[in-house]
Structure formats: structure tokens, C-alpha cells
Amino acid sequence: MADASAPAATGTSAPRPSPNFWRRSYHILSANPVSFVALGGFGVIVLAAIFGPSLAPYDPLLTDAAKALQPPSAENWFGTDHLGRDVFSRVLVAARLDLMISVAAVTLSFFVGAAVGTLAGYYGGWIDKISGRVIDTIMAFPLFVLAMGIVAALGNTVENIIYATAIINVPFYARVARAEATIRRNAGFVQAAKLSGNGGLRIVATQLFPNALPPMMVQASLNLGWAILNAAGLSFIGLGVRPPTPEWGIMVAEGANFIVSGEWWLAIFPGLALMLTVFAFNLMGDALRDIVDPRKRT
């Protein structure tokens, strides 16, 4: 009698347990030191978002007319604004709100776009036609202008900013997922899954979606930075978060009025926070792509 533990005589070896996730991630990232820098920057941003209100040396909403428009010093590292508020404390506390808006909007658009695109690519037919027309309609508008219109119509609250940012990001994920599903829906592993008795939704979830993850993760990292810029842009023109809430876009807008008179620190420091955050998100895309790529799981 054949040993039940022996591999089947099909020319394939017995399945091996997958390596530890963290060890595999470290091995992949060690080949690209820039990814470590990007993930380190992202970690700093996350820590600032979590612990910023506790680490801020001053109350970000506390005004003091006697200390208005003071330049950076040992007491106020980033100086003070026109109301005497500590700029460093406001920049630090604003990281939580900006990161929350970005992550929430991108997460929502990621899952909606991935579901719509993968189903459209696999099934085709009327699902593909309807979803395609909706996506084309969204893409027909300048995306920032569309976000402005949505927020202006619904009201400039944090929730509406998230919804507006998510809506304009859905087409990016839907198109990528649709392309990947269309290419692979007749692939051998999909046909094998069908012959094994798997239903359409299970094939979409377990076979097609994982293969669409790498390009979508790169897109997600780019959209994280873009979502922060979108929220900051809405705040800059008065359609975003309402003052006196600390938010990088509001701070840049308020500081822009004082650059000519020499108070450069009001706009420079929140602008640098925006730039470094977007830079870290853009570099993090390559790292996320390599980590979730099924071809690098061995």
C-alpha cells in the first residue's frame, strides 16, 4: 500500500508550510534599502498621529496675543502663528486628522474599487458595462473639481471629505482590478479552481483578487499621499476642515497670508510635513508591492 504521507506521483513535490510573514518581509525589503526609509517615515507619521496630542508641548488651540508671530526658538520650535498658537503643536496634532482622512478614504475606495473591478473583469456582460459607464462618468470630471462639488453639496465635514476623496479614487482600483481579472479569468489556475467545485465569488476572492493586489497596493500608497493633498487642498480653498481645527492645509492657507511680511515659518513647516508624508507614501509603494506579490512568497 502506498504511503499516505508520500507526495502524489504527478511530478510535484509535497506542499511546504509558508515562511514566517515577518521574516519573508524582512528578506524582501533588505534588497531595497529605500523601502526601509519609506516604512520608517511612515512609522514616524503613524506614531505622530497616535501620540501627537500627548506629545504636543502646548495646547494647539490655546491663543496668546502676547506671543503672536514669534519666530522659531527654543521655546517654540516652529514659532507661533498670528493668534499666538504654537505651530509645532498644531503640526504634530494635525497628523492624526490628515492621516485618518487619507487612510479611511483610500481603504473605502480600495475595497469598493477592487470588488467592482474584479467582478466586472471576471463576469463581464452587463456588470462590466454598467460599472464601466459609472467609472467613465467619474473620470470625465477633473477629480479635484468633482471632490469640490461633492463637499460643497454635502457640507464640509470630515465624513464628507472622506466620501468625496473615496469616490474620486474608486476608478483607479476598479480599472486595475478589472484588467487583472480579465487577463487571468481563463488562466489555468482559475480553470482548476472551477473544476474543483469553487463558485464564481470564491474564485474572485481567492484566485483573482490576490493576483490583483500588487499593482493595487502600489496605487494605494500613491493615493494615500494624494488623499492627504486633496484634503489639504480642500481646506486651503475653504471647503475642507473648519478652523480652528489643526490641519495642514488650513495652516498653509493661513500662513500664505504672512509670507510676504516675512513670517515664513507659518506656511513652511506644515508644508514640509505635507511634502515628507507624501514622499514617504510614494516610496512605500514598492515595498508593499513586493510584500504582497504572490510570486515572492517562496
VOFIPA-48054 format. One line per 5 residues: their letters; for each residue x, y, z of N, C-alpha, C. Coordinates in Angstrom, 1 decimal. Each point is the difference from the previous one (the first is absolute). Layout:
BEGIN
A> X:Y:Z:X:Y:Z:X:Y:Z | ...
! end
This chain:
BEGIN
MADAS> 0.9:-1.2:0.0:-0.9:1.2:0.0:0.9:1.2:0.0 | -0.4:1.0:-0.8:0.8:1.2:-0.1:-0.1:0.8:1.3 | 1.1:0.6:0.3:0.1:0.9:1.2:-0.9:1.2:-0.2 | -0.9:0.2:1.0:-0.9:1.2:-0.2:0.7:1.3:0.2 | 1.1:0.0:0.6:0.8:1.2:0.2:0.8:0.4:-1.2
APAAT> 0.2:-1.0:-0.9:0.9:0.3:-1.2:-0.7:0.9:-0.9 | 0.7:0.8:-0.8:-0.6:0.9:-1.0:-0.6:-0.8:-1.1 | -1.1:0.5:-0.6:-0.6:-0.7:-1.1:1.0:0.0:-1.2 | -0.2:-1.1:-0.8:1.0:-0.2:-1.1:-0.5:0.8:-1.2 | 0.1:1.3:0.2:-0.3:1.0:-1.1:1.1:0.9:-0.4
GTSAP> 1.2:-0.3:0.5:1.1:0.8:-0.3:0.1:1.2:0.9 | -0.9:0.2:1.0:0.1:1.2:0.8:0.4:-0.5:1.4 | 0.7:0.9:0.8:0.4:-0.3:1.3:-1.1:0.3:1.0 | 0.1:-0.6:1.2:-1.0:0.2:1.0:0.0:1.5:0.4 | -1.1:0.6:0.3:-0.1:1.4:0.4:0.8:0.2:1.3
RPSPN> 0.6:1.1:0.0:0.8:0.4:1.2:-0.7:1.2:0.7 | 0.2:0.0:1.3:-0.6:1.2:0.7:0.6:1.3:-0.4 | -0.9:1.0:-0.1:0.5:1.3:-0.4:0.9:0.6:1.0 | 1.1:0.7:-0.4:0.9:0.6:1.0:-0.7:1.1:0.8 | 0.7:0.3:1.1:-0.6:1.0:0.9:-0.1:1.3:-0.7
FWRRS> -1.2:0.7:0.2:-0.3:1.2:-0.8:1.1:1.1:0.3 | 0.3:0.2:1.2:0.9:1.1:0.3:1.4:-0.3:-0.5 | 0.4:-1.3:0.1:1.4:-0.4:-0.5:0.0:0.2:-1.5 | -1.1:-0.4:-0.7:0.0:0.2:-1.4:0.0:1.5:-0.4 | -0.8:0.8:0.7:0.0:1.4:-0.3:1.4:0.6:0.2
YHILS> 0.7:-0.4:1.1:1.3:0.6:0.2:1.0:-0.4:-1.1 | -0.1:-1.3:-0.4:0.8:-0.5:-1.1:-0.2:0.8:-1.3 | -1.3:0.3:-0.3:-0.3:0.7:-1.2:0.4:1.5:0.1 | -0.2:0.6:1.1:0.3:1.4:0.2:1.5:0.3:0.1 | 0.8:-1.0:0.4:1.4:0.1:0.2:0.7:0.3:-1.4
ANPVS> -0.7:-0.5:-1.1:0.6:0.3:-1.3:-0.2:1.4:-0.5 | -0.9:0.8:0.7:-0.2:1.3:-0.4:0.0:0.9:1.2 | 1.2:0.6:0.4:0.1:0.8:1.2:-0.9:1.3:0.0 | -0.4:0.5:-1.2:-0.9:1.1:-0.1:-1.3:-0.3:0.7 | -0.4:-1.3:-0.2:-1.3:-0.4:0.6:0.0:0.1:1.5
FVALG> 1.2:-0.3:0.6:0.1:0.2:1.5:-0.2:1.4:0.4 | 0.6:0.9:-0.8:-0.1:1.4:0.3:-1.5:0.5:-0.1 | -0.7:-0.5:-1.1:-1.4:0.4:-0.1:-0.8:-0.6:1.1 | 0.2:-1.2:0.4:-0.8:-0.6:1.0:0.3:0.6:1.4 | 1.3:0.4:0.1:0.4:0.8:1.3:-0.7:1.3:0.0
GFGVI> -0.1:0.7:-1.1:-0.7:1.3:0.0:-1.5:-0.2:0.2 | -0.6:-1.1:-0.5:-1.4:-0.3:0.2:-0.2:-0.3:1.5 | 0.9:-0.7:0.6:-0.1:-0.3:1.4:0.0:1.3:0.9 | 0.9:0.9:-0.4:0.1:1.3:0.8:-1.4:0.7:-0.2 | -0.6:0.0:-1.2:-1.2:0.7:-0.2:-1.1:-0.7:0.9
VLAAI> 0.0:-1.3:0.0:-1.0:-0.7:0.8:0.1:0.3:1.4 | 1.3:0.0:0.5:0.2:0.3:1.4:-0.4:1.4:0.4 | 0.2:0.9:-1.0:-0.4:1.4:0.3:-1.5:0.1:0.0 | -0.7:-0.8:-0.9:-1.5:0.0:0.0:-0.5:-0.6:1.3 | 0.6:-1.0:0.6:-0.5:-0.7:1.1:0.3:0.8:1.3
FGPSL> 1.3:0.4:0.1:0.4:0.7:1.3:0.2:1.5:-0.1 | -0.3:0.6:-1.2:0.2:1.4:-0.2:-0.7:0.9:1.1 | -1.3:-0.2:0.2:-0.6:0.8:1.1:0.6:-0.1:1.3 | 0.6:-1.2:0.4:0.6:-0.1:1.3:1.4:0.6:0.0 | 0.7:0.0:-1.2:1.4:0.5:0.0:0.0:1.5:-0.3
APYDP> -1.0:0.6:-0.4:0.0:1.4:-0.4:0.3:0.8:1.3 | 1.0:0.9:-0.1:0.4:0.8:1.2:-1.0:1.0:0.4 | -0.9:0.4:-0.9:-1.0:1.0:0.3:-1.4:-0.4:-0.5 | -1.0:0.6:0.5:-1.3:-0.2:-0.5:-0.1:0.6:-1.4 | -0.3:-0.8:-1.1:0.0:0.6:-1.3:-1.1:1.0:-0.3
LLTDA> -1.0:0.1:0.9:-1.1:1.0:-0.1:0.2:1.2:0.9 | 1.0:0.0:0.9:0.2:1.0:1.0:0.6:1.3:-0.7 | -0.6:1.1:0.1:0.4:1.2:-0.6:0.7:0.9:1.1 | 0.9:0.8:-0.5:0.8:1.0:0.9:0.4:1.1:-0.9 | -0.7:1.1:0.1:0.3:1.2:-0.9:1.4:0.5:0.3
AKALQ> 0.5:-0.1:1.2:1.3:0.5:0.3:1.1:-0.8:-0.7 | -0.2:-1.2:-0.5:1.0:-0.8:-0.6:-0.3:-0.2:-1.5 | -0.8:0.9:-0.6:-0.4:-0.2:-1.4:1.2:0.3:-0.9 | 0.1:-0.9:-1.0:1.0:0.2:-1.1:1.4:0.0:0.5 | 0.3:-0.8:0.9:1.4:-0.1:0.5:0.7:-1.1:-0.9
PPSAE> 1.3:0.3:-0.4:0.7:-1.0:-0.8:0.4:-1.2:0.8 | 0.5:-1.0:-0.7:0.4:-1.3:0.7:1.1:0.3:1.0 | -0.2:-0.6:1.2:0.9:0.2:1.1:0.0:-1.3:0.8 | 0.9:0.0:1.1:0.0:-1.1:0.9:-1.3:-0.3:0.7 | -0.8:1.1:0.2:-1.2:-0.2:0.7:-1.1:-0.5:-1.0
NWFGT> 0.0:0.6:-1.2:-1.0:-0.4:-1.0:0.8:-0.4:-1.2 | 0.2:-1.3:-0.2:0.9:-0.5:-1.1:-0.4:0.5:-1.4 | -1.3:0.0:-0.3:-0.4:0.4:-1.3:-0.6:1.4:0.1 | 0.2:0.8:1.0:-0.5:1.3:0.1:-1.5:0.0:0.5 | -0.6:1.2:-0.1:-1.4:0.1:0.3:-0.8:0.7:-1.1
DHLGR> -1.3:-0.2:-0.1:-0.8:0.6:-1.1:-0.5:1.3:0.5 | -0.9:0.6:-0.9:-0.6:1.3:0.3:-0.8:0.1:1.2 | -0.4:-1.1:0.6:-0.8:0.0:1.2:0.8:-0.5:1.2 | 1.3:-0.2:-0.2:0.9:-0.4:1.1:-0.1:-1.5:0.3 | -0.5:-0.8:-0.9:-0.1:-1.4:0.2:1.4:-0.7:-0.5
DVFSR> 0.4:-1.0:0.7:1.3:-0.7:-0.3:-0.2:-0.8:-1.3 | 0.8:0.4:-1.0:-0.1:-0.7:-1.3:0.5:-1.4:0.1 | 1.0:-0.3:0.8:0.5:-1.4:0.1:-1.1:-0.9:0.5 | -0.7:0.5:1.1:-1.1:-0.8:0.6:-1.1:-0.3:-1.1 | -0.3:1.1:-0.7:-1.1:-0.2:-1.0:0.4:-0.9:-1.2
VLVAA> 1.2:0.1:-0.4:0.5:-1.0:-1.1:0.0:-1.4:0.6 | 0.4:-0.2:1.2:0.0:-1.3:0.6:-1.4:-0.6:0.1 | -0.9:0.8:0.5:-1.3:-0.5:0.3:-0.8:-0.2:-1.3 | 0.3:0.8:-1.0:-0.7:-0.1:-1.3:0.3:-1.3:-0.7 | 1.1:-0.7:0.3:0.4:-1.2:-0.7:-1.1:-1.1:0.2
RLDLM> -0.7:0.0:1.2:-1.0:-1.0:0.3:-1.2:0.2:-1.0 | -0.5:1.3:-0.1:-1.1:0.2:-0.9:0.3:-0.2:-1.4 | 1.1:0.4:-0.5:0.3:-0.2:-1.4:0.3:-1.4:-0.4 | 0.6:-0.7:0.9:0.2:-1.5:-0.2:-1.3:-0.7:0.0 | -0.8:0.3:1.0:-1.3:-0.6:0.1:-0.9:0.1:-1.3
ISVAA> 0.0:1.3:-0.5:-0.8:0.2:-1.2:0.6:-0.8:-1.2 | 1.3:0.0:-0.1:0.7:-0.7:-1.1:-0.3:-1.5:0.1 | 0.3:-0.6:1.1:-0.1:-1.4:0.1:-1.5:-0.5:-0.1 | -0.9:0.8:0.6:-1.4:-0.4:-0.2:-0.5:0.1:-1.4 | 0.4:1.1:-0.7:-0.5:0.1:-1.4:0.6:-1.0:-0.9
VTLSF> 1.3:-0.3:0.2:0.7:-1.0:-0.9:-0.5:-1.4:0.3 | -0.3:-0.3:1.2:-0.5:-1.3:0.4:-1.3:-0.2:-0.6 | -0.9:0.9:0.1:-1.3:-0.1:-0.6:0.0:-0.1:-1.5 | 0.8:0.8:-0.7:0.1:0.0:-1.4:0.7:-1.3:-0.5 | 0.9:-0.5:0.8:0.8:-1.2:-0.4:-1.0:-1.2:0.0
FVGAA> -0.7:-0.2:1.0:-0.9:-1.2:0.0:-1.2:0.1:-0.9 | -0.6:1.2:-0.1:-1.1:0.2:-1.0:0.6:-0.2:-1.4 | 1.1:0.7:-0.3:0.5:-0.1:-1.4:0.5:-1.4:-0.3 | 0.6:-0.7:0.9:0.5:-1.4:-0.2:-1.1:-0.9:-0.3 | -1.1:0.1:0.8:-1.2:-0.9:-0.1:-0.6:0.3:-1.4
VGTLA> -0.3:1.2:-0.3:-0.6:0.3:-1.3:0.8:-0.4:-1.1 | 1.3:0.3:0.0:0.8:-0.3:-1.2:0.3:-1.5:-0.2 | 0.1:-0.7:1.1:0.3:-1.5:-0.1:-1.3:-0.7:-0.5 | -1.1:0.4:0.5:-1.3:-0.6:-0.4:-0.3:0.3:-1.5 | 0.3:1.3:-0.4:-0.2:0.4:-1.4:0.9:-0.8:-0.9
GYYGG> 1.3:-0.2:0.4:0.9:-0.7:-0.8:-0.2:-1.4:-0.2 | -0.5:-0.6:1.1:-0.3:-1.5:0.0:-1.3:-0.3:-0.7 | -1.0:0.7:0.3:-1.4:-0.4:-0.5:-0.2:0.7:-1.4 | 0.5:1.2:-0.2:-0.3:0.8:-1.2:-1.5:0.3:-0.1 | -0.5:0.1:-1.2:-1.4:0.2:-0.3:-0.5:1.3:0.6
WIDKI> -1.2:0.0:0.5:-0.7:1.2:0.5:0.7:0.6:1.2 | 0.7:-0.9:0.8:0.7:0.6:1.2:1.2:0.8:-0.5 | 0.7:-0.4:-1.0:1.1:0.7:-0.6:-0.5:1.3:-0.6 | -1.1:-0.1:-0.7:-0.5:1.2:-0.7:-0.5:1.1:0.9 | -0.7:-0.4:1.0:-0.6:1.0:1.0:1.2:0.6:0.8
SGRVI> 0.8:-0.8:0.5:1.1:0.5:0.8:1.0:0.9:-0.8 | 0.2:-0.4:-1.3:0.8:0.7:-0.8:-0.5:1.4:-0.3 | -1.3:0.1:-0.2:-0.6:1.3:-0.3:0.1:0.9:1.2 | -0.2:-0.6:1.2:0.0:0.8:1.3:1.5:0.6:0.2 | 0.9:-0.9:-0.3:1.4:0.4:0.2:0.4:1.0:-1.0
DTIMA> -0.4:-0.1:-1.3:0.3:1.0:-1.0:-0.6:1.3:0.4 | -1.2:0.0:0.6:-0.7:1.2:0.4:0.8:0.8:1.0 | 0.5:-0.8:1.0:0.9:0.6:1.0:1.2:0.6:-0.6 | 0.7:-0.8:-0.8:1.2:0.5:-0.6:-0.1:1.1:-1.0 | -1.3:0.3:-0.4:-0.2:1.1:-1.0:0.2:1.3:0.6
FPLFV> -0.1:0.1:1.4:0.1:1.2:0.7:1.5:0.2:0.5 | 0.5:1.2:0.0:1.3:0.2:0.8:-0.3:-0.4:1.4 | 0.9:-0.9:0.5:-0.3:-0.7:1.3:-0.1:1.0:1.1 | 0.9:1.0:0.1:0.0:0.9:1.1:-1.3:0.9:-0.1 | -0.4:0.4:-1.2:-1.2:0.7:-0.2:-1.2:-0.8:0.5
LAMGI> 0.0:-1.3:-0.4:-1.1:-0.8:0.5:-0.1:-0.1:1.5 | 1.2:-0.2:0.6:0.0:0.0:1.5:-0.5:1.3:0.6 | 0.4:1.1:-0.6:-0.6:1.3:0.4:-1.5:0.0:-0.1 | -0.5:-0.4:-1.1:-1.5:0.0:-0.2:-0.7:-0.9:1.0 | 0.6:-1.2:0.3:-0.6:-0.9:1.0:0.0:0.6:1.4
VAALG> 1.1:0.6:0.4:0.1:0.6:1.3:-0.9:1.2:0.1 | 0.0:0.8:-1.0:-0.9:1.2:0.0:-1.4:-0.3:0.1 | -0.4:-1.1:-0.7:-1.4:-0.4:0.1:-0.4:-0.7:1.3 | 0.9:-0.8:0.5:-0.4:-0.7:1.2:0.4:0.7:1.3 | 0.9:0.9:-0.1:0.5:0.8:1.2:1.4:-0.4:0.3
NTVEN> 0.8:0.9:0.5:1.4:-0.2:0.3:0.3:-0.6:1.4 | -0.4:-1.2:0.1:0.3:-0.8:1.2:1.1:-1.0:-0.3 | 0.6:-0.6:1.0:1.0:-1.0:-0.2:-0.6:-1.2:-0.7 | -1.2:-0.4:0.4:-0.6:-1.2:-0.7:-0.2:0.2:-1.5 | -0.4:1.2:-0.3:-0.3:0.3:-1.5:1.3:0.1:-0.7
IIYAT> 1.1:0.5:0.6:1.3:0.1:-0.6:0.5:-1.4:-0.3 | -0.3:-0.9:0.9:0.4:-1.4:-0.2:-0.7:-0.6:-1.1 | -1.4:0.2:-0.1:-0.8:-0.6:-1.0:0.4:0.6:-1.4 | 0.2:1.3:0.0:0.4:0.6:-1.3:1.3:-0.5:-0.5 | 1.0:-0.2:0.9:1.3:-0.5:-0.4:-0.1:-1.4:-0.4
AIINV> -0.8:-0.8:0.7:-0.2:-1.4:-0.4:-0.6:-0.2:-1.4 | -1.0:0.8:-0.3:-0.7:-0.1:-1.2:0.9:0.3:-1.2 | 0.8:1.0:0.1:0.9:0.4:-1.1:1.2:-1.0:-0.2 | 0.2:-0.8:1.1:1.1:-1.0:-0.1:-0.5:-1.4:-0.5 | -1.3:-0.3:0.1:-0.5:-1.3:-0.4:0.4:-0.4:-1.4
PFYAR> 0.0:0.9:-1.0:0.3:-0.5:-1.4:1.4:-0.5:-0.1 | 1.0:0.5:0.8:1.4:-0.5:-0.1:0.0:-1.5:0.3 | -0.6:-0.4:1.1:0.1:-1.4:0.4:-0.9:-0.9:-0.9 | -1.2:0.6:-0.4:-0.9:-0.8:-0.8:0.6:-0.4:-1.3 | 0.7:0.9:-0.6:0.7:-0.2:-1.3:1.1:-1.0:0.1
VARAE> 0.8:0.2:1.0:1.1:-1.0:0.2:-0.5:-1.4:0.3 | -1.0:-0.1:0.9:-0.5:-1.3:0.3:-0.7:-0.6:-1.2 | -0.7:0.7:-0.8:-0.7:-0.5:-1.2:1.0:-0.5:-1.0 | 1.1:0.7:-0.2:1.0:-0.4:-0.9:0.6:-1.3:0.4 | 0.4:-0.1:1.3:0.6:-1.2:0.5:-1.0:-1.2:-0.1
ATIRR> -1.2:0.2:0.3:-1.0:-1.1:0.0:-0.3:-0.4:-1.4 | 0.0:0.9:-1.0:-0.3:-0.3:-1.4:1.1:-0.9:-0.5 | 1.2:0.4:0.3:1.2:-0.8:-0.5:0.0:-1.4:0.6 | -0.3:-0.2:1.2:0.1:-1.3:0.7:-1.2:-0.8:0.1 | -1.1:0.4:-0.4:-1.3:-0.7:0.2:0.0:-1.4:-0.7
NAGFV> 0.8:-0.1:-1.1:0.1:-1.3:-0.7:1.3:-0.7:0.2 | 0.8:0.5:1.0:1.3:-0.6:0.3:-0.2:-1.4:0.6 | 1.0:-0.8:0.0:0.0:-1.4:0.4:-0.5:-0.1:1.5 | 0.6:0.8:0.9:-0.4:-0.2:1.4:-1.5:0.4:0.2 | -0.5:0.9:-0.8:-1.4:0.3:0.2:-0.9:-1.2:-0.5
QAAKL> 0.4:-0.6:-1.2:-0.7:-1.1:-0.5:0.1:-1.2:1.0 | 1.1:-0.2:0.7:0.2:-1.0:0.9:-0.9:0.2:1.3 | -0.2:1.3:0.3:-0.9:0.3:1.1:-1.4:-0.3:-0.3 | -0.4:0.3:-1.3:-1.3:-0.3:-0.4:-0.3:-1.5:0.0 | 1.0:-0.8:-0.5:-0.2:-1.5:0.0:0.0:-0.5:1.4
SGNGG> 0.6:0.7:1.0:-0.1:-0.5:1.4:-1.3:0.3:0.7 | -0.9:0.7:-0.8:-1.3:0.3:0.6:-0.2:1.3:0.6 | 1.0:0.9:-0.1:-0.1:1.3:0.6:-1.0:0.9:-0.8 | -0.8:0.8:0.7:-0.9:0.9:-0.7:0.7:1.2:-0.5 | -0.8:0.9:-0.7:0.6:1.1:-0.6:0.5:1.0:1.0
LRIVA> -0.7:0.3:1.1:0.4:1.0:1.0:1.2:-0.5:0.7 | 0.1:-1.4:0.3:1.2:-0.5:0.6:1.2:0.1:-0.8 | -0.1:-0.2:-1.3:1.1:0.1:-1.0:0.4:1.5:0.0 | -0.9:0.9:0.0:0.3:1.4:-0.1:0.8:0.4:1.3 | -0.4:-0.5:1.2:0.6:0.4:1.2:1.3:-0.7:0.3
TQLFP> 0.2:-1.3:-0.4:1.2:-0.7:0.3:1.0:-0.2:-1.1 | -0.4:0.2:-1.3:0.9:-0.2:-1.1:0.3:1.3:-0.7 | -1.0:0.8:-0.3:0.2:1.2:-0.8:0.4:1.2:0.8 | -0.6:0.2:1.2:0.3:1.2:0.8:1.4:-0.1:0.5 | 0.6:-1.1:0.5:1.4:0.0:0.4:1.0:0.4:-1.1
NALPP> -0.3:-0.4:-1.2:0.9:0.4:-1.1:-0.1:1.4:-0.4 | -1.2:0.7:0.3:-0.1:1.4:-0.3:0.5:0.9:1.2 | 0.4:-0.6:1.1:0.5:0.7:1.1:1.2:0.8:-0.2 | 1.1:-0.5:-0.6:1.2:0.7:-0.1:-0.1:1.4:-0.7 | -0.6:0.0:-1.3:-0.1:1.4:-0.6:-1.0:0.9:0.8
MMVQA> -1.0:-0.6:0.7:-0.9:0.8:0.7:0.6:0.6:1.3 | 0.9:-0.8:0.6:0.7:0.5:1.2:0.9:1.2:-0.4 | 0.7:-0.1:-1.1:0.7:1.2:-0.5:-0.9:1.2:-0.2 | -1.1:-0.2:-0.6:-1.0:1.0:-0.2:-0.5:0.6:1.3 | -0.2:-0.9:1.0:-0.5:0.4:1.3:1.0:0.9:0.7
SLNLG> 1.3:-0.3:-0.1:1.0:0.8:0.7:0.1:1.4:-0.7 | -0.1:0.1:-1.3:-0.1:1.2:-0.7:-1.2:0.8:0.4 | -1.1:-0.7:0.1:-1.3:0.7:0.3:0.0:0.5:1.4 | 0.7:-0.6:0.9:0.1:0.4:1.4:0.5:1.5:0.1 | 1.1:0.2:-0.8:0.6:1.3:0.0:-0.9:1.0:-0.7
WAILN> -0.6:-0.5:-1.2:-0.9:0.9:-0.7:-1.2:0.3:0.8 | -0.5:-0.9:0.8:-1.2:0.3:0.8:0.3:1.1:1.1 | 1.2:-0.1:0.5:0.4:1.1:1.0:0.1:1.3:-0.8 | 0.6:0.0:-1.1:0.0:1.3:-0.8:-1.3:0.5:-0.4 | -0.9:-1.0:-0.3:-1.4:0.4:-0.4:-0.7:0.7:1.2
AAGLS> 0.1:-0.7:1.2:-0.6:0.6:1.2:0.6:1.4:0.3 | 1.3:0.1:-0.1:0.7:1.3:0.2:-0.4:1.0:-1.0 | -0.2:-0.4:-1.3:-0.4:0.9:-1.0:-1.4:0.6:0.3 | -0.9:-0.9:0.4:-1.4:0.4:0.4:0.0:1.0:1.1 | 0.9:-0.3:1.0:0.1:0.9:1.2:0.6:1.3:-0.5
FIGLG> 0.9:0.0:-0.9:0.7:1.2:-0.5:-1.0:1.0:-0.6 | -1.0:-0.6:-0.7:-1.0:0.9:-0.7:-1.2:0.2:0.8 | 0.0:-0.5:1.3:-1.2:0.2:0.8:-1.1:-1.0:0.0 | 0.2:-1.1:-0.7:-1.0:-1.1:0.0:0.4:-1.2:0.8 | 1.0:0.1:0.7:0.5:-1.2:0.8:-0.4:0.1:1.4
VRPPT> 0.9:-0.4:0.9:-0.2:0.0:1.4:-0.1:1.5:0.5 | -0.8:0.3:0.9:-0.3:1.3:0.4:1.0:0.4:1.1 | 0.5:1.3:-0.1:0.9:0.4:1.1:-0.9:0.2:1.3 | 0.6:0.0:1.2:1.5:0.0:0.2:0.6:-1.4:0.1 | -0.7:-1.1:-0.5:0.5:-1.3:0.0:1.4:-0.1:-0.6
PEWGI> 1.0:-0.5:0.7:1.4:-0.2:-0.6:-0.1:-0.9:-1.2 | 0.4:0.5:-1.2:0.0:-0.8:-1.2:1.0:0.7:-0.9 | 0.9:-0.8:-0.7:1.1:0.6:-0.7:-0.5:0.9:-1.1 | -1.0:-0.3:-0.7:-0.5:0.9:-1.1:-0.4:1.3:0.5 | -0.8:0.0:1.1:-0.4:1.3:0.6:1.2:0.8:0.5
MVAEG> 1.0:-0.7:0.5:1.2:0.7:0.5:0.8:0.7:-1.1 | 0.1:-0.7:-1.1:0.6:0.5:-1.2:-0.7:1.2:-0.5 | -1.4:-0.1:-0.1:-0.8:1.1:-0.5:0.1:1.2:0.9 | 0.0:-0.2:1.3:0.2:1.2:0.9:1.4:0.5:0.0 | 1.0:-0.8:-0.2:1.3:0.5:0.0:0.4:0.7:-1.3
ANFIV> -0.7:-0.4:-1.1:0.3:0.7:-1.3:-0.3:1.5:0.1 | -0.8:0.5:0.8:-0.3:1.4:0.1:1.1:0.8:0.7 | 0.9:-0.8:0.6:1.1:0.7:0.8:1.4:-0.2:-0.6 | 0.1:-0.7:-1.1:1.3:-0.2:-0.6:0.6:1.3:-0.5 | -0.8:0.8:-0.6:0.5:1.3:-0.6:0.6:0.9:1.1
SGEWW> -0.7:-0.1:1.2:0.5:0.9:1.1:1.1:-0.7:0.8 | 0.5:-1.2:-0.4:1.2:-0.6:0.6:-0.2:-1.1:1.0 | -1.3:-0.3:0.3:-0.3:-1.1:1.0:0.0:-1.3:-0.8 | 1.1:-0.5:-0.5:0.1:-1.1:-0.9:-0.4:-1.3:0.7 | 0.3:-0.1:1.3:-0.2:-1.3:0.7:-1.5:-0.4:0.1
LAIFP> -0.9:0.9:-0.2:-1.4:-0.4:0.1:-0.4:-1.0:-1.1 | 0.5:0.2:-1.2:-0.4:-0.9:-1.1:1.1:-1.0:-0.3 | 1.2:0.2:0.3:1.1:-0.9:-0.3:-0.1:-1.3:0.8 | -0.2:0.1:1.2:0.1:-1.3:0.8:-1.2:-0.9:-0.2 | -1.3:0.5:-0.1:-1.0:-0.9:-0.4:0.1:-0.5:-1.5
GLALM> 0.6:0.9:-0.8:0.3:-0.5:-1.4:1.0:-1.1:0.0 | 1.1:0.1:0.8:1.0:-1.0:0.0:-0.6:-1.3:0.6 | -0.9:0.1:0.9:-0.7:-1.2:0.5:-0.8:-0.7:-1.1 | -0.7:0.8:-0.8:-0.7:-0.6:-1.1:0.9:-0.7:-1.0 | 1.1:0.7:-0.3:0.9:-0.5:-1.0:0.7:-1.3:0.4
LTVFA> 0.5:0.0:1.2:0.7:-1.2:0.5:-1.0:-1.2:0.1 | -1.3:0.3:0.4:-0.9:-1.1:0.1:-0.3:-0.6:-1.3 | -0.3:0.9:-1.0:-0.3:-0.5:-1.4:1.3:-0.8:-0.5 | 1.1:0.5:0.2:1.3:-0.6:-0.4:0.1:-1.4:0.6 | -0.3:-0.2:1.3:0.1:-1.3:0.6:-1.0:-0.9:-0.6
FNLMG> -1.2:0.4:-0.2:-1.1:-0.8:-0.6:0.4:-0.5:-1.4 | 0.6:0.9:-0.8:0.4:-0.3:-1.4:1.1:-1.1:0.0 | 0.9:0.1:0.9:1.1:-0.9:0.0:-0.4:-1.4:0.6 | -1.1:0.1:0.9:-0.5:-1.2:0.6:-0.7:-1.0:-1.0 | -0.4:0.5:-1.1:-0.7:-0.8:-1.0:0.8:-1.2:-0.5
DALRD> 1.3:0.2:-0.2:0.8:-1.1:-0.5:0.1:-1.1:1.1 | 0.1:0.4:1.2:0.2:-0.9:1.1:-1.3:-0.8:0.2 | -1.2:0.6:-0.1:-1.2:-0.7:0.2:-0.3:-1.0:-1.2 | 0.4:0.5:-1.2:-0.2:-0.9:-1.2:0.8:-1.3:0.2 | 1.3:0.2:0.4:0.8:-1.2:0.2:-0.5:-1.0:1.1
IVDPR> -0.5:0.6:1.1:-0.5:-0.8:1.1:-1.2:-0.8:-0.4 | -0.9:0.5:-0.7:-1.3:-0.7:-0.4:0.1:-0.7:-1.3 | 1.1:0.1:-0.7:0.1:-0.7:-1.3:0.1:-1.5:0.2 | -1.0:-0.8:-0.5:0.0:-1.4:0.1:1.2:-0.7:-0.5 | 0.6:0.6:-1.0:1.2:-0.6:-0.6:1.3:0.0:0.9
KRT> -0.1:0.8:1.1:1.1:0.1:0.9:-0.3:-0.6:1.4 | -0.9:-1.0:0.0:-0.4:-0.6:1.2:0.8:-1.3:0.3 | 1.0:-0.3:-0.8:0.8:-1.2:0.2:1.4:0.5:0.4
! end
